[in-house]
Every structure is written in C-alpha cells, then in structure tokens.
Amino acid sequence: MFAKQHERAHPDANCEEWTFSWWDEDQAIAGYTSYRLLGQSDAWYCWGLWRPDAPLLHITEFEIPRRSDPMIAKASALWAEYTCDSPFEQWSLGNETYAVELEDPQDALGLAYGNAVPIASDLEWYADGEIEFIVDGYQQSGVLLGAIETLGGTIEISEIRAARTHRWTAEATLPQAVSGKVVAHLGPRLPFKFPTGDVLDLVLTVDGWVTQ
C-alpha cells in the first residue's frame, strides 16, 4: 500500500522518475514530460508537445544539479518544477525555458538541431482514477488542463485525457515507463534519446502514447 509520502522523492532511491502524458482523443494536441533523479546529485528533464501541422516542441536537459528541493530543476536557461498539490489527486507542472522546433521527429534522435523558441507552461493534472501498481511504483489516470505560452501565442489546453507514473529503485536505472507497443506506426511521434544511448520513441494512439 502506498502512503502520501510516497508521492515525493525518496532519499534512499538510486533512481527515481515521474512521468506525465496527455492527449486529445481527436489528436489535436498531445504531450509528454519526465523527470528522473539519478543517484544523489543529478537529474534529467524531458518535455515535448505535438500538434498537427506544427513543429514538434522538444526539450531535453541531462545536466541538472540536484537542489535542496529535488522537485525543482534549474540549469542553464531552464527552470522546471513538479509540485504535488494533493497526494494522489493533483499535480502542477511548470517550466520556463527554450524548446527546439523540430520539423521531423526523427531529428530528436540525432543532434536535435532546430529553431530555439522560448516557452512557459503552467499545467495542472487531476486524478480521475485510483493508483495502480506497476513494477517499482504506480500509475494513475487523470486529466490535464492549462496553458503554454509560445512566441505564436498562448496554447490553451482544456480538460483532456492524461496519465502519470511514479517509480523508484535501489538499482542504478529504471526501464522506460511507457507500456504498450506498436509496429510500423505512421502517426504522430515524440522521440527522446538519453545519454546512455537508450531511446524512448513515443507514438500517439487514441488511448495515449505507446512505444514503437
């Protein structure tokens, strides 16, 4: 059984990760973010937003020094924060940084060169289901809403489907949290490549992000 304190960082974990994903069933907008604590000193942050007929907005930062509050990520030109407003009920996800515009999602698996644009997001996640046990932690369904400020204007997100995971381990790493897999998917993609060489290649379905 998980208690309220399990929502926050575990000081004795060697690897801990929170993920949030969101998607519109009509595939008008979808996104994903993850925050991973490594050992006692480093953190990784990923964030991406997909929209039809628009470049992919893509953020990765793999050199984040740990702060006294481990849920605040600050690095060069990056601020991001995951805030547990109410355990198992509500989270706030914010950032202020630069995203890279990628015309081809495949570029995210290379050097990820693109036009750097300022963004600021203020998103709220609310549970609409109970937590479910998964390996090393739990997952939970919910909804997400909020706003993302871009050079082109504000992207307003009304209440759309969302999901989250939280996992931790005494081991040095965790496998990717996204479950489900498709083959030869030609729809929207949101890939990430990590310093270890591991790849998270997300593809969008009506039921959310899966991997290929």
Secondary structure as GFF3:
##gff-version 3
##sequence-region A 1 212
A	DSSP	three_ten_helix	4	7	.	.	.	ID=ss1
A	DSSP	beta_strand	15	23	.	.	.	ID=ss2
A	DSSP	beta_strand	30	38	.	.	.	ID=ss3
A	DSSP	beta_strand	42	50	.	.	.	ID=ss4
A	DSSP	beta_strand	56	65	.	.	.	ID=ss5
A	DSSP	beta_strand	72	75	.	.	.	ID=ss6
A	DSSP	beta_strand	78	86	.	.	.	ID=ss7
A	DSSP	beta_strand	90	102	.	.	.	ID=ss8
A	DSSP	three_ten_helix	105	109	.	.	.	ID=ss9
A	DSSP	beta_strand	115	127	.	.	.	ID=ss10
A	DSSP	beta_strand	132	134	.	.	.	ID=ss11
A	DSSP	beta_strand	137	150	.	.	.	ID=ss12
A	DSSP	beta_strand	153	169	.	.	.	ID=ss13
A	DSSP	beta_strand	189	193	.	.	.	ID=ss14
A	DSSP	beta_strand	199	205	.	.	.	ID=ss15
A	DSSP	beta_strand	208	211	.	.	.	ID=ss16
###
